[in-house]
Amino acid sequence: MENSGGITASLQGRYASALYELAAENKAVAAVESDLAALGQAVAASTDLAALIRNPRLTRDGAQAAMTNLGAHLKLSPLTMQFLGVLAHNRRLAALPQMVTAFAGIAAASRGELNATVTSAHPLSTDQISAIAAKLKAREGKDVKLTATVDPEILGGLVVRIGSTQIDSSIRTRLNTLANAMKG
């Protein structure tokens, strides 16, 4: 299977690619993608869970038990549960966030979509997100799935990341550029 951007070159990409192939065979791509999105959100929202998956002292049995409990709590599909079991057994849970991202990229590429992240200083409205998605679709020629994030440190403007391309129109970057120009 061809994956754009060399996703399968990394360890996380190989795991994500293998999971995608299994999910495609079982016609469960949407379910697994939803499960992984929920897992990614859980890891991002919980510092305890993030610390747990990165804990090198956690035994394989302890990691598998923790993932079984987490999967039951999140009502994950059997394929996703098996995947978490393999990660726990192989001591690869620390790479779970990157695997979630890689899987989303592979799934989007197979649907002919692009994933993009838009960072703003303040939350964007649904209309603003739709307008940005329309502009990106016109620019890229593909449907764009946007993820909006908020980072007050950019002060204003937007930072858009599509794959390895970043469009930075933030006020912070403009101020830094001006400061560097004034230094000489």
C-alpha positions in Angstrom: 0.0 0.0 0.0 1.3 3.4 -1.0 1.4 6.1 1.8 2.1 9.7 1.2 4.8 11.5 3.0 6.8 8.4 3.8 4.7 7.7 6.9 5.7 4.1 7.0 9.4 5.1 7.3 9.1 5.5 11.0 8.4 2.9 13.7 5.1 4.7 14.5 4.2 4.7 10.8 4.8 1.0 10.4 2.5 0.2 13.4 -0.1 2.6 12.0 0.2 1.2 8.5 -0.2 -2.4 9.8 -3.2 -1.4 11.8 -4.7 0.4 8.8 -4.3 -2.7 6.7 -6.0 -4.9 9.3 -8.8 -2.4 9.7 -9.3 -2.2 6.0 -9.4 -6.1 5.7 -12.0 -6.1 8.5 -14.0 -3.1 7.1 -13.4 -1.3 10.4 -11.3 1.7 9.3 -13.9 4.2 10.5 -14.3 2.5 13.9 -10.6 2.2 14.5 -10.1 5.9 13.4 -12.8 7.0 15.9 -11.2 4.8 18.6 -7.8 6.2 18.0 -9.1 9.8 18.0 -10.7 9.1 21.4 -7.4 7.6 22.7 -5.5 10.6 21.4 -7.9 13.0 23.1 -7.7 11.0 26.4 -3.8 11.1 26.3 -3.8 14.8 25.6 -6.4 15.5 28.3 -4.9 13.4 31.1 -1.4 14.1 32.3 -1.7 10.9 34.4 -2.5 8.8 31.3 0.3 10.5 29.3 2.8 9.7 32.2 1.5 6.1 32.4 2.1 5.3 28.7 5.6 6.8 29.0 6.5 5.1 32.3 9.5 2.8 31.6 9.0 1.0 35.0 5.5 -0.2 34.0 5.6 -4.0 33.4 4.1 -5.6 30.3 1.3 -7.1 32.4 0.6 -3.8 34.1 0.5 -2.0 30.8 -1.8 -4.6 29.3 -4.1 -4.4 32.3 -4.2 -0.5 32.1 -4.9 -0.6 28.4 -7.7 -3.2 28.9 -9.3 -1.0 31.5 -8.9 2.1 29.4 -10.4 0.3 26.3 -13.4 -0.9 28.3 -13.9 2.7 29.7 -13.7 4.2 26.2 -15.7 1.3 24.6 -13.0 0.6 22.0 -13.5 -1.9 19.2 -11.9 -5.4 19.5 -9.3 -4.6 16.8 -8.2 -1.4 18.6 -8.0 -3.4 21.9 -5.8 -6.0 20.2 -3.6 -3.2 18.9 -3.2 -1.7 22.3 -2.4 -5.2 23.7 0.4 -5.5 21.0 1.7 -2.0 21.9 1.7 -2.9 25.6 3.4 -6.2 25.0 6.1 -4.7 22.7 6.6 -1.7 25.1 5.6 0.8 22.4 2.8 2.7 24.3 5.0 5.8 24.5 4.6 6.2 20.7 0.8 6.0 20.8 0.2 9.7 20.1 2.4 9.6 17.0 0.7 6.4 15.9 -2.7 8.0 16.2 -1.5 10.9 14.0 0.0 8.5 11.5 -3.1 6.4 11.3 -5.2 9.5 10.7 -2.9 10.6 7.9 -3.0 7.2 6.2 -6.8 7.0 6.5 -7.2 10.5 5.2 -4.8 9.8 2.3 -6.8 6.7 1.3 -10.0 8.9 1.2 -8.2 11.6 -0.9 -8.2 14.0 2.0 -5.6 16.1 3.7 -5.3 16.7 7.4 -4.5 20.2 8.5 -4.1 21.9 11.9 -5.1 25.5 12.4 -3.8 27.3 15.4 -5.3 30.6 16.5 -5.0 32.8 19.6 -8.7 32.5 20.3 -11.3 29.8 19.5 -12.5 29.9 15.9 -16.2 29.8 15.0 -17.7 27.1 12.8 -18.1 29.6 10.0 -14.4 30.6 10.3 -13.3 27.0 10.2 -15.5 26.3 7.2 -14.0 29.3 5.4 -10.5 28.2 6.1 -11.3 24.7 4.9 -12.7 26.1 1.7 -9.6 28.2 1.0 -7.3 25.2 1.7 -9.4 23.0 -0.5 -9.1 25.5 -3.3 -5.4 25.8 -2.8 -4.6 22.0 -2.4 -7.3 20.6 -4.7 -8.4 18.1 -2.1 -10.8 17.9 0.7 -9.2 19.1 3.9 -10.0 17.9 7.4 -9.2 20.6 9.9 -8.3 20.4 13.5 -8.5 23.7 15.3 -6.3 24.4 18.3 -5.8 27.4 20.5 -2.5 28.9 21.5 -2.7 32.3 23.1 1.1 32.8 22.7 0.7 33.5 18.9 -1.1 36.7 20.0 -3.3 36.8 16.8 -3.4 35.6 13.2 -3.2 31.9 12.3 -0.7 29.1 11.9 -1.8 26.5 9.4 0.0 23.2 9.1 -0.7 20.8 6.2 1.7 17.9 6.4 5.2 19.3 6.4 4.0 22.7 5.1 3.4 25.5 7.6 1.8 28.8 6.8 2.5 31.2 9.7 0.7 34.5 9.7 0.8 34.9 13.4 1.4 38.3 15.1 4.2 36.7 17.2 6.1 35.7 14.0 5.6 39.2 12.5 6.8 40.9 15.6 9.9 38.6 15.7 10.6 39.3 12.1 10.3 43.1 12.7 12.6 42.8 15.8 15.2 40.9 13.7 15.0 43.5 10.9 15.5 46.4 13.4 18.7 44.7 14.8 20.4 45.2 11.5 
